[in-house]
Structure formats: C-alpha cells, structure tokens
Amino acid sequence: MTAPETDSLRGGAPRRSAAPGQLPVVAVVAVGGGLGAAARYAASLWWPSAGGGFPWTTFWVNVVGCAVIGVFLVLITEALTVHRLVRPFFGTGVLGGFTTFSTYAVDLQHLFDTGHPRTALAYLAATPLAALTAVWLAATATRRVLTRRRP
C-alpha cells in the first residue's frame, strides 16, 4: 500500500503529534537535569569519599535530594499553584539530576570489586531506606507546617 491508501483507511481526522507540545517540557527537564547533575558533581568534588569507605557524599546527596522532593511535591500538589513547567524543571530535572541512584550503583559495584562487601551491603540497605524515610519525613513535616498555617 502507498501512503495515501494508508491514510484513507484510518478514517477520521489526521492524528496530531504530541511532540510540539512536549518540547518545552523536554527542554526544562534537560536544563534542570544539567543543573542538578552539576550540583551533584560539585558535591563529590567538595567532599570526596575515601576509596573503599562508605560513600557518604553520594549517600547524603540522595537523602537530601529526596527530602527536598518530599517538601516540593507537597507544596506544588497541596499548597501552591505553579506554572506547568515548574514540576518537570525542578522535580524531574534538577532533583532527578541531583539525586543519583546511578552513582549509587557504581559505588556499590566498586565496593564489591575492591573487596569491601560489608560496606557495600550496608550502603545497599542504608541508601534506599534513608532516602524513602527522608521523603516521608519531609512530606509529613511540610503537611504539618501547612496545616498549622491555615486559618
């Protein structure tokens, strides 16, 4: 079949692409992701982890980033009206680039490869537990603060 025959079989209006409407979202996620990743990299330069030791910098970047995600999502979903690009820019882009579960995985592999399995296992368990706890505590605290401020 040729292209015109295929179009005639579909019936109805031609299908519109979602790409033009998504371009601003993709752009702000990319810019935000670059900013978040740069901040994460700067943290690793300022506070380098000792080889074979617990990767404290990556651990705290993930915990702090997850706490900020908890505060941010409560604010924009329950308290504030924000521009439609704020959530993809800050939540997905900046905080997604800042929190680094890919580096977490690389740190784990490095710890195992260099003969530090106990440290690796502690890190494996502690990071997601602390990150999830941080989101929950930050979201809960933010909700309480917002509740107290309402008349």
Secondary structure, 3 states (H helix, E strand, C coil): CCHHHHHHHHCCCCCCCCHHHHHHHHHHHHHHHHHHHHHHHHHHHHCCCCCCCCCHHHHHHHHHHHHHHHHHHHHHHHHCCCCCCHHHHHHHHHHHHHCCHHHHHHHHHHHHHCCCHHHHHHHHHHHHHHHHHHHHHHHHHHHHHHHHHCC
